[in-house]
Amino acid sequence: MTRPRIAVSSCLLGEPVRFNGGHSRDRFLSGALGDHVDWVPICPEMEAGLGTPRETLRLETTGDDTRLMTRKTRTDLTRPMIELAERRAAGLDVDGYVFKAKSPSCGVHGIPRYRPEGPAIDRRNTGVFSGVIMRSHPLLPVEDEGRLNDAVLRESFVERVFAHARLRDLLAGPWRPRDLVAFHARHKMQILSHDPALYREAGRVVAEAGSRPREELATEYADLFRRALARRATAGRNVNVLQHCLGMLDLDPVRRADLLAVIGSYRTGQVPLSVPVTLLRHHAHGDAAVYVEEQTYFDPYPGELRLRNHVPA
């Protein structure tokens, strides 16, 4: 399985780069996920020359202008941080990014904004550095370590970064039209579980493989693929895919009824997705249904991560 490259706030991997000289090591990132990905550690505050320990920062506003300010010496770091982010964004070649939560530089959401004097005005902002990265790469899978504690968000993020990595691996090599066709064939059910409309659009693009300029085809397909994966898979769409795959298996009435019952249990929130997925894959293997068995939907990331074991709400 292709190893994704994921940018990450350095402190989350245990590097002592926090404002107080400490770190914020995240056990999932540095442990379970770290065994399967290649990290690209980044600390914008250290790269901006602030050192550690250092003054704390916060977002401040006067009128419509929001600035990144040091609290004690009142140094305005907005422009240096934006320029650093723009340089980083221009050369960023990764499959995802995990930012430090609640950071005025790196936060993804919920960052407070203050007036120079007084309490917070609101808490609906992104960090200065992370904001530039996300605007420059709008389809890049992005989360912070706090949101990754949510089982649904964690699975969605990991699924997307592994999908992005497989696409990057394909397009970085000397691919031929038939390679793109094969890639899409393996990802059909995974795309369908996220966005049926974009699934159909991607299919129309792939049907033109060999008759359109290679780079034009790759650009359009990559955009559709990433846009589709950015839509979160729902229980209803998963049920649709599970039933679709079941229809491709040549099973006797008893086994088919059993699988339909398990899919129904998933739909009503009684069992996690891992249960019908495991059973379907087992039957596909036993029934020699190679097309179904080879779908990335059944193996979107390393199974050791056990991310499909939560029951849908």
ZANU-566990 format. One record per residue: x, y, z of N, C-alpha, C in turn; residue in one letter. Coordinates in pm, whole numbers, padded with zeros to 5 digits, always signed. Layout:
! ZANU-566990
XYZXYZXYZA;...
END
This chain:
! ZANU-566990
+00085-00119+00000+00000+00000+00000+00089+00124+00000M;+00054+00219-00087+00132+00343-00097+00131+00417+00037T;+00249+00466+00077+00259+00541+00202+00230+00689+00174R;+00127+00745+00236+00100+00887+00218+00211+00973+00278P;+00230+01091+00221+00314+01194+00281+00219+01296+00345R;+00236+01315+00476+00145+01404+00548+00226+01510+00621I;+00197+01637+00592+00257+01746+00668+00191+01750+00806A;+00268+01790+00906+00216+01789+01043+00287+01895+01125V;+00215+01957+01215+00277+02047+01310+00378+01968+01393S;+00502+02013+01395+00613+01936+01453+00587+01894+01597S;+00522+01980+01674+00500+01951+01816+00415+01827+01836C;+00331+01793+01737+00243+01678+01751+00318+01546+01740L;+00440+01550+01687+00524+01430+01682+00622+01425+01798L;+00611+01520+01890+00696+01518+02009+00816+01609+02002G;+00829+01690+01899+00942+01782+01892+00919+01899+01987E;+01020+01936+02067+01004+02041+02169+01009+02181+02109P;+00904+02217+02036+00904+02345+01965+00789+02435+02010V;+00718+02396+02115+00607+02478+02163+00660+02607+02226R;+00571+02703+02248+00611+02833+02303+00680+02820+02439F;+00645+02713+02513+00703+02692+02646+00820+02595+02645N;+00867+02558+02527+00979+02465+02517+00938+02320+02522G;+00807+02293+02532+00758+02157+02538+00706+02108+02403G;+00626+02002+02409+00568+01946+02287+00423+01908+02315H;+00354+01861+02213+00215+01817+02226+00199+01682+02156S;+00287+01589+02186+00286+01460+02115+00146+01398+02115R;+00102+01359+01998-00028+01293+01983-00005+01144+01963D;-00068+01062+02046-00039+00919+02046-00083+00851+01916R;-00197+00891+01860-00242+00829+01735-00148+00863+01620F;-00110+00990+01611-00024+01033+01500+00116+00973+01511L;+00175+00983+01628+00312+00935+01644+00319+00784+01659S;+00205+00721+01687+00201+00577+01707+00140+00503+01591G;+00008+00473+01601-00060+00388+01503-00048+00440+01360A;-00081+00566+01339-00076+00619+01202+00067+00635+01154L;+00156+00673+01244+00295+00695+01207+00365+00574+01149G;+00313+00454+01179+00373+00333+01124+00345+00317+00974D;+00250+00394+00921+00205+00373+00783+00219+00495+00693H;+00272+00605+00745+00283+00727+00664+00423+00785+00679V;+00456+00875+00590+00581+00951+00598+00546+01094+00637D;+00596+01137+00752+00563+01270+00804+00653+01377+00743W;+00596+01495+00725+00671+01614+00684+00649+01717+00795V;+00735+01718+00899+00712+01806+01014+00739+01952+00979P;+00650+02039+01023+00663+02183+00999+00623+02259+01125I;+00705+02353+01167+00667+02446+01274+00688+02587+01220C;+00582+02654+01178+00600+02787+01118+00660+02890+01214P;+00630+02879+01341+00683+02978+01436+00835+02962+01451E;+00882+02837+01450+01027+02817+01454+01090+02861+01322M;+01025+02830+01209+01079+02871+01080+01081+03023+01065E;+00990+03090+01135+00987+03236+01131+01093+03298+01221A;+01171+03211+01290+01282+03260+01372+01245+03299+01513G;+01130+03253+01563+01087+03294+01697+01157+03217+01809L;+01206+03097+01777+01276+03020+01880+01181+02964+01984G;+01238+02895+02084+01161+02839+02194+01251+02830+02317T;+01198+02865+02436+01067+02926+02463+01055+03063+02395P;+00927+03107+02379+00901+03233+02310+00772+03295+02365R;+00751+03417+02327+00626+03483+02364+00507+03412+02302E;+00397+03414+02373+00274+03363+02314+00219+03462+02212T;+00142+03410+02119+00084+03491+02011-00069+03488+02022L;-00131+03584+01957-00276+03581+01945-00321+03665+01826R;-00441+03638+01779-00499+03717+01672-00565+03841+01733L;-00535+03957+01677-00596+04082+01722-00655+04155+01603E;-00756+04235+01629-00822+04306+01521-00852+04450+01559T;-00836+04534+01461-00879+04673+01471-00959+04702+01345T;-01086+04725+01359-01171+04739+01241-01183+04605+01170G;-01152+04602+01040-01162+04478+00962-01027+04409+00947D;-00924+04461+01009-00788+04410+00990-00749+04319+01106D;-00717+04193+01075-00675+04097+01177-00526+04074+01166T;-00456+04082+01280-00311+04071+01283-00268+03960+01379R;-00149+03904+01353-00088+03806+01442+00014+03880+01527L;-00013+03890+01657+00067+03976+01745+00128+03897+01860M;+00251+03936+01900+00306+03886+02026+00238+03960+02139T;+00217+03893+02250+00135+03953+02356+00206+04062+02434R;+00336+04044+02461+00406+04140+02549+00474+04250+02470K;+00555+04214+02372+00632+04316+02300+00554+04380+02187T;+00432+04328+02160+00343+04388+02061+00407+04390+01921R;+00476+04282+01887+00537+04270+01754+00435+04212+01656T;+00421+04275+01542+00327+04230+01439+00398+04129+01347D;+00353+04002+01352+00415+03895+01275+00330+03852+01155L;+00229+03930+01124+00134+03890+01020+00203+03870+00886T;+00271+03972+00837+00332+03966+00705+00439+03856+00696R;+00533+03846+00793+00631+03737+00785+00566+03599+00784P;+00458+03582+00862+00393+03451+00866+00321+03421+00736M;+00256+03519+00676+00189+03499+00548+00290+03466+00439I;+00402+03539+00436+00503+03512+00334+00563+03373+00350E;+00585+03331+00475+00636+03196+00500+00535+03093+00451L;+00407+03115+00482+00303+03021+00441+00292+03013+00289A;+00305+03127+00222+00298+03128+00076+00413+03050+00015E;+00533+03063+00073+00648+02985+00022+00626+02836+00045R;+00578+02802+00163+00552+02662+00194+00443+02605+00104R;+00337+02683+00084+00223+02637+00002+00267+02611-00142A;+00357+02695-00193+00400+02684-00332+00475+02553-00357A;+00545+02503-00258+00623+02380-00276+00566+02260-00203G;+00443+02271-00153+00386+02164-00071+00342+02047-00159L;+00400+01932-00138+00368+01811-00214+00336+01700-00116D;+00218+01706-00058+00178+01611+00044+00036+01564+00015V;-00006+01461+00087-00140+01403+00068-00237+01446+00178D;-00189+01521+00275-00275+01569+00382-00194+01654+00478G;-00263+01716+00573-00195+01803+00669-00270+01795+00803Y;-00196+01773+00911-00253+01777+01046-00192+01895+01120V;-00276+01992+01156-00231+02113+01224-00254+02102+01375F;-00180+02186+01448-00200+02196+01593-00327+02275+01621K;-00415+02216+01698-00541+02281+01732-00517+02404+01820A;-00605+02501+01806-00612+02620+01893-00493+02714+01879K;-00411+02694+01777-00294+02779+01757-00329+02897+01668S;-00290+03020+01706-00316+03135+01619-00236+03131+01488P;-00135+03046+01485-00061+03025+01359-00119+02909+01280S;-00148+02798+01350-00178+02672+01282-00319+02621+01300C;-00402+02685+01379-00534+02632+01405-00620+02624+01281G;-00703+02520+01272-00791+02500+01158-00924+02572+01178V;-00969+02581+01299-01097+02645+01327-01102+02684+01475H;-01198+02771+01508-01222+02804+01648-01116+02888+01714G;-01037+02964+01638-00931+03045+01697-00990+03180+01741I;-00969+03220+01868-01024+03347+01916-00953+03467+01854P;-01027+03574+01839-00976+03700+01787-01009+03807+01889R;-00908+03888+01924-00921+03986+02031-00908+04128+01978Y;-00961+04222+02053-00922+04361+02036-00794+04381+02116R;-00715+04484+02084-00592+04506+02161-00618+04512+02312P;-00731+04564+02349-00771+04568+02490-00907+04502+02502E;-00920+04407+02594-01051+04349+02617-01059+04201+02582G;-01179+04143+02600-01198+03999+02578-01206+03964+02430P;-01220+03834+02401-01228+03787+02263-01355+03839+02195A;-01341+03877+02069-01454+03923+01990-01534+03803+01938I;-01464+03702+01890-01528+03580+01839-01427+03467+01844D;-01474+03347+01812-01388+03228+01811-01416+03145+01686R;-01419+03213+01573-01455+03147+01448-01344+03157+01343R;-01220+03171+01385-01112+03203+01292-01017+03085+01271N;-00940+03094+01163-00832+02999+01138-00699+03069+01168T;-00594+02991+01187-00462+03048+01207-00411+03116+01081G;-00315+03204+01096-00263+03279+00982-00191+03186+00884V;-00105+03100+00933-00029+03008+00847-00123+02905+00785F;-00204+02839+00869-00293+02734+00819-00394+02789+00720S;-00439+02913+00741-00535+02972+00650-00480+02984+00509G;-00356+03026+00497-00293+03038+00364-00280+02901+00299V;-00238+02802+00376-00222+02666+00322-00356+02614+00270I;-00461+02630+00348-00591+02576+00309-00650+02649+00190M;-00629+02779+00182-00679+02852+00065-00600+02816-00061R;-00472+02787-00045-00388+02751-00160-00415+02609-00208S;-00457+02521-00117-00481+02380-00149-00619+02340-00096H;-00725+02388-00160-00860+02369-00104-00907+02225-00099P;-00850+02135-00178-00892+01996-00176-00798+01906-00094L;-00697+01966-00031-00605+01889+00052-00677+01844+00180L;-00671+01715+00215-00728+01671+00342-00657+01740+00459P;-00733+01809+00541-00677+01888+00651-00758+01862+00777V;-00691+01840+00888-00755+01830+01019-00659+01882+01124E;-00710+01898+01246-00622+01920+01360-00633+01799+01453D;-00539+01787+01545-00534+01665+01627-00655+01652+01719E;-00717+01765+01754-00836+01758+01838-00953+01694+01766G;-00978+01735+01642-01087+01679+01564-01063+01532+01530R;-00938+01491+01524-00908+01351+01493-00943+01257+01609L;-00983+01311+01723-01033+01226+01831-01174+01177+01802N;-01242+01240+01706-01375+01196+01664-01357+01080+01566D;-01422+00967+01593-01401+00846+01513-01440+00866+01366A;-01548+00939+01340-01593+00961+01203-01495+01049+01128V;-01450+01158+01191-01356+01249+01127-01221+01182+01106L;-01180+01101+01201-01052+01031+01188-01055+00936+01070R;-01161+00856+01058-01169+00763+00946-01173+00837+00813E;-01252+00945+00806-01264+01021+00682-01130+01078+00640S;-01055+01136+00735-00926+01195+00702-00828+01089+00653F;-00818+00979+00725-00722+00874+00688-00758+00814+00553V;-00887+00790+00530-00928+00737+00400-00887+00830+00287E;-00907+00960+00306-00874+01056+00201-00724+01062+00174R;-00641+01063+00279-00498+01077+00254-00442+00954+00182V;-00494+00836+00212-00446+00718+00141-00495+00718-00004F;-00616+00767-00028-00666+00778-00166-00583+00880-00244A;-00555+00996-00182-00472+01096-00248-00334+01039-00281H;-00280+00959-00189-00146+00903-00210-00145+00806-00328A;-00249+00726-00341-00255+00632-00454-00266+00708-00586R;-00344+00815-00587-00356+00894-00709-00222+00962-00741L;-00157+01018-00641-00026+01081-00664+00073+00980-00719R;+00073+00860-00664+00165+00756-00707+00140+00720-00854D;+00014+00712-00893-00019+00682-01033+00029+00792-01126L;-00009+00916-01095+00017+01026-01187+00163+01069-01189L;+00240+01030-01088+00382+01065-01086+00464+00976-01177A;+00408+00864-01219+00483+00770-01302+00447+00782-01449G;+00503+00696-01531+00477+00698-01676+00346+00627-01709P;+00235+00675-01652+00107+00606-01668+00056+00616-01813W;-00019+00513-01849-00085+00508-01979-00235+00517-01958R;-00312+00548-02063-00458+00556-02046-00518+00434-01978P;-00468+00315-02011-00525+00195-01951-00495+00187-01801R;-00385+00253-01757-00355+00256-01614-00458+00340-01539D;-00497+00452-01600-00600+00536-01539-00734+00462-01536L;-00764+00392-01642-00888+00313-01646-00887+00209-01534V;-00774+00141-01516-00765+00038-01411-00774+00102-01272A;-00711+00217-01254-00717+00288-01125-00862+00322-01093F;-00933+00378-01190-01072+00416-01165-01158+00293-01137H;-01133+00184-01209-01212+00063-01188-01200+00013-01045A;-01079+00020-00989-01057-00025-00851-01120+00068-00749R;-01137+00195-00785-01188+00295-00690-01336+00325-00707H;-01403+00257-00799-01541+00292-00831-01632+00292-00707K;-01629+00186-00631-01719+00177-00516-01683+00277-00407M;-01555+00304-00392-01513+00402-00294-01563+00541-00332Q;-01549+00577-00459-01598+00708-00504-01750+00714-00490I;-01819+00607-00526-01965+00604-00519-02014+00625-00376L;-01940+00575-00279-01982+00591-00139-01971+00735-00091S;-01898+00816-00164-01880+00956-00124-01970+01051-00204H;-01977+01034-00336-02054+01127-00418-02097+01060-00548D;-02222+01013-00556-02268+00945-00678-02261+01032-00802P;-02287+01162-00790-02285+01250-00908-02144+01262-00963A;-02044+01285-00875-01906+01295-00920-01853+01160-00967L;-01907+01053-00911-01874+00918-00959-01909+00905-01107Y;-02027+00953-01144-02068+00945-01285-01982+01037-01372R;-01951+01156-01322-01866+01247-01400-01727+01188-01423E;-01670+01129-01318-01537+01069-01332-01540+00955-01433A;-01649+00879-01434-01661+00771-01530-01662+00821-01674G;-01729+00934-01696-01733+00991-01832-01594+01039-01875R;-01517+01094-01781-01382+01139-01813-01293+01020-01848V;-01300+00915-01768-01217+00797-01792-01253+00732-01925V;-01378+00740-01964-01420+00682-02092-01350+00749-02210A;-01295+00870-02188-01225+00942-02294-01074+00918-02291E;-01029+00830-02202-00886+00799-02194-00837+00745-02327A;-00727+00800-02375-00673+00759-02503-00713+00848-02618G;-00820+00927-02598-00865+01017-02705-00845+01164-02669S;-00798+01192-02548-00774+01329-02505-00628+01345-02465R;-00575+01467-02467-00436+01488-02421-00417+01434-02279P;-00306+01368-02261-00277+01296-02136-00286+01387-02013R;-00219+01501-02015-00215+01588-01897-00351+01651-01871E;-00423+01685-01977-00557+01742-01960-00649+01641-01893E;-00640+01516-01936-00721+01410-01879-00686+01390-01731L;-00557+01388-01700-00513+01366-01562-00560+01478-01471A;-00551+01602-01517-00592+01716-01437-00741+01711-01405T;-00822+01682-01506-00967+01679-01483-01006+01562-01394E;-00946+01446-01418-00981+01329-01335-00938+01352-01190Y;-00817+01403-01169-00768+01425-01034-00858+01520-00957A;-00906+01625-01024-00995+01720-00958-01126+01653-00917D;-01185+01575-01006-01310+01506-00975-01289+01404-00862L;-01180+01331-00869-01151+01229-00767-01137+01294-00629F;-01060+01401-00621-01038+01466-00491-01163+01534-00440R;-01240+01593-00531-01366+01656-00489-01463+01551-00436R;-01469+01437-00500-01559+01331-00454-01519+01282-00315A;-01391+01257-00295-01345+01207-00165-01361+01311-00055L;-01369+01439-00092-01388+01544+00007-01529+01542+00066A;-01624+01480-00006-01759+01462+00048-01758+01342+00141R;-01806+01360+00261-01800+01251+00358-01898+01141+00321R;-01853+01017+00327-01939+00902+00303-02045+00896+00413A;-02168+00865+00374-02277+00854+00471-02319+00708+00485T;-02395+00678+00590-02444+00542+00608-02531+00501+00489A;-02613+00594+00439-02699+00563+00326-02621+00529+00201G;-02514+00607+00174-02433+00578+00055-02355+00448+00073R;-02310+00421+00196-02241+00295+00220-02336+00177+00196N;-02460+00190+00241-02558+00083+00218-02577+00061+00069V;-02586+00169-00007-02600+00159-00152-02484+00081-00213N;-02361+00111-00170-02244+00041-00223-02244-00105-00181V;-02277-00132-00055-02281-00270-00007-02382-00353-00086L;-02499-00297-00111-02601-00369-00188-02558-00385-00334Q;-02490-00284-00386-02439-00291-00523-02340-00407-00536H;-02248-00417-00441-02148-00525-00444-02214-00661-00423C;-02313-00665-00335-02383-00790-00311-02448-00840-00440L;-02500-00748-00519-02564-00786-00644-02469-00847-00744G;-02339-00827-00727-02240-00885-00819-02195-01024-00778M;-02240-01070-00661-02198-01202-00612-02303-01307-00645L;-02256-01424-00682-02344-01536-00714-02361-01621-00587D;-02456-01581-00503-02477-01648-00374-02611-01720-00372L;-02619-01824-00290-02747-01892-00275-02841-01805-00191D;-02970-01830-00195-03067-01743-00127-03042-01726+00023P;-02994-01830+00088-02973-01821+00233-02859-01725+00265V;-02746-01740+00197-02632-01649+00222-02665-01506+00182R;-02739-01490+00074-02778-01355+00032-02867-01289+00137R;-02961-01366+00190-03051-01312+00293-02973-01276+00419A;-02874-01358+00455-02792-01328+00572-02717-01197+00554D;-02658-01177+00437-02584-01054+00411-02676-00933+00408L;-02793-00947+00351-02889-00837+00351-02929-00800+00493L;-02941-00900+00580-02977-00872+00719-02865-00796+00790A;-02740-00834+00762-02627-00764+00825-02618-00621+00774V;-02640-00602+00644-02639-00466+00589-02751-00384+00653I;-02866-00446+00674-02975-00377+00743-02938-00340+00885G;-02864-00426+00954-02821-00395+01090-02725-00276+01092S;-02640-00267+00990-02553-00150+00980-02635-00025+00956Y;-02734-00032+00867-02815+00084+00834-02889+00137+00957R;-02931+00049+01046-03005+00091+01165-02914+00120+01284T;-02781+00118+01261-02689+00156+01366-02663+00050+01470G;-02684-00077+01437-02663-00184+01534-02523-00243+01526Q;-02459-00235+01409-02323-00288+01393-02240-00186+01316V;-02108-00187+01332-02022-00096+01255-02007-00142+01112P;-01956-00053+01027-01936-00083+00885-01842-00201+00864L;-01751-00220+00957-01653-00329+00941-01720-00466+00931S;-01839-00483+00987-01905-00614+00986-01953-00652+00846V;-02041-00572+00781-02080-00611+00645-01966-00608+00545P;-01871-00517+00563-01757-00511+00472-01676-00639+00479V;-01649-00687+00600-01571-00810+00617-01644-00930+00557T;-01773-00938+00581-01849-01052+00528-01856-01048+00375L;-01879-00930+00318-01886-00919+00173-01753-00955+00109L;-01645-00908+00169-01514-00938+00112-01485-01088+00122R;-01526-01148+00231-01508-01293+00247-01582-01369+00139H;-01706-01333+00114-01785-01402+00013-01733-01374-00128H;-01684-01253-00151-01627-01220-00282-01505-01307-00310A;-01424-01329-00206-01305-01414-00220-01347-01558-00248H;-01442-01607-00172-01486-01745-00190-01558-01767-00320G;-01623-01662-00370-01698-01672-00495-01614-01634-00616D;-01486-01604-00592-01393-01565-00700-01443-01441-00774A;-01508-01351-00702-01555-01226-00761-01442-01124-00751A;-01347-01133-00844-01224-01055-00835-01253-00905-00840V;-01346-00863-00924-01376-00721-00936-01419-00662-00803Y;-01505-00734-00732-01552-00686-00601-01438-00691-00500V;-01367-00801-00496-01261-00819-00396-01151-00715-00408E;-01125-00668-00530-01015-00574-00551-01056-00428-00535E;-01181-00402-00502-01224-00264-00482-01154-00203-00360Q;-01100-00082-00377-01036-00015-00265-01134+00017-00154T;-01262+00015-00184-01363+00038-00080-01345-00059+00035Y;-01303-00181+00007-01288-00282+00110-01154-00273+00182F;-01062-00199+00127-00927-00191+00186-00869-00052+00161D;-00935+00054+00211-00893+00190+00177-00768+00237+00249P;-00730+00168+00355-00613+00202+00436-00574+00077+00512Y;-00458+00074+00576-00416-00048+00646-00518-00092+00751P;-00552-00219+00748-00653-00272+00839-00615-00261+00985G;-00484-00253+01012-00439-00243+01152-00490-00117+01221E;-00530-00017+01143-00578+00108+01203-00718+00093+01261L;-00793-00009+01217-00924-00042+01275-01014+00082+01288R;-01034+00150+01177-01108+00276+01181-01255+00263+01147L;-01298+00143+01108-01439+00125+01072-01517+00054+01183R;-01463+00056+01301-01527-00018+01411-01625+00064+01492N;-01653+00188+01451-01750+00270+01523-01888+00249+01460H;-01991+00257+01543-02128+00241+01497-02181+00374+01449V;-02243+00380+01330-02290+00509+01278-02400+00568+01368P;-02397+00701+01380-02498+00768+01464-02632+00767+01395A;
END
